[in-house]
Amino acid sequence: MESWRLKKGDVKAAFLQGKGLPEDEPVFIAANEELAEELGLPLGALMRLRKAVYGLCQAPKSWYESVDALMEQLGGQRCVSDPCVWAFSDQDGVFGIVGAHVDDFLIAGGNSKRWLEIETKMQKAF
């Protein structure tokens, strides 16, 4: 059996990297003084958010959906017992596992070319 390497990762500004907010559930914010001045808007002007921001209750879900979509795109199967763990396998069995907690990742896998490509794509995405 091949030995696996264990890596950890932390995504900076994770919630800002989430996918866009759903079109059918618009979220509006009122411009505070700093934002209004920066954008040249009147104080309190309403603005529609297109992406999640820190402090927004939809931000964690948006971030999770982005991570889940990437893992699925890369061939990961979300575990039934823990939706924040994805297993990567082929006909020979499991060759990698990724676990996530908010913006922290634990990544375990061997040295196969396929697994190293998946790791590289994850690093580039986040």
N, C-alpha and C positions, 0 to 999 in steps of 0.2 A: 504494500500500500504506500502510495506517495504521501510524503509529509506536506502539510499545509502551512502557509504563512498566515499570520494574523496581523491585520492593520486596523488602525483607527483613523477616523476622519471627522473633521468639523467643518460645516459649511458656514461661511461668513454671510451675514445678512440673508439667511435662508428664506424668511417669509417674503422678502422682496423678490425672490427668484421663482415664486409660485406662479402657476398658470393664471391667466386672466380670470376675473370674476364672471359668473354666469350672466349672459345677456338678459335672461328672463327674471333676474333678481337684482336690479340695479341698486347700487349703494351710493349715496350722496353724502358729502361733507360740506360744512360751512367753513369758508376760508378764515383762518385766524389772522391776527395782525401781520405776523411775519410772512405767511404764505400770500396774503392779499398784496402786500407791498412788493414781494418778489415777482409776482405774476401780473402786477398792475391791475388788480381787481378791487372792487369795493369790499370793505370789511364785511364778512358774513355772506359773501356771494356763494351760491351753491355750485358745487362741482361734482361731476360723476366720476367715481373711481373706476378705472379699467383693470387695475391689478390690486392685490391685497397689500396692505401696509401693516407694520407693527401696531398692535393695539386693536386692530379690527378683529371682531370675533370670527370672521370667515377666514382669516389668514392661516391658521394651522391646517384647516381642511384643504385650502388651496395648495399649500405646500405639500401635504401628504399626497394629494392627487397627482401632483407633478412628479414626486418621487415614484409613486406606484406606476404611473404611465411609463417612466423611463425604465424601471425594472422589467416591466412587461415587454417593452420594446426590445430590451437586451436579451430576452428569453427567460427571465426569472418567473418562477411560480410562487405566488403569495401563499404562505402557509395558512392552513385553516385554523390552527390553534393560536396563531399570533399574526395579525395582519401587518405587523411591522417587520416581518422576516420574510425574505425571498430566497428560494433555493434554485440553483441553476444545475440542470442535469442533462444528460444525454443517455444513449443506450447503455453506457458503461456505469451509470450511476451519477450521484451528486458530485460535482466538481467545484462548487463554490456556494457560499452562503453570505447574504448581506442582512444585517440587522440594523434597524434605525430607531433612534429615540430623539424626537424633535429634529435637531440639526446635527446630531452626532451619529456616526456610522461605525459599525464593527464589521469588518470585511475579512472573510476567511476563504482560502482557496489554494489550489496548487500552483504549479508553474506552467500549466498547459498554455499553448498559444492562444486558444480561445478565451481562457479565463483572463489572461493578461490583457487581451483586447477589451474585454468587458470592463476591467478595472480602469483602463485608460479612458474609455468612453464615459465612465462615471465621473472621473476626475475632470474631464473637459466640460461635462454638463453642469457641474456645480463648482 
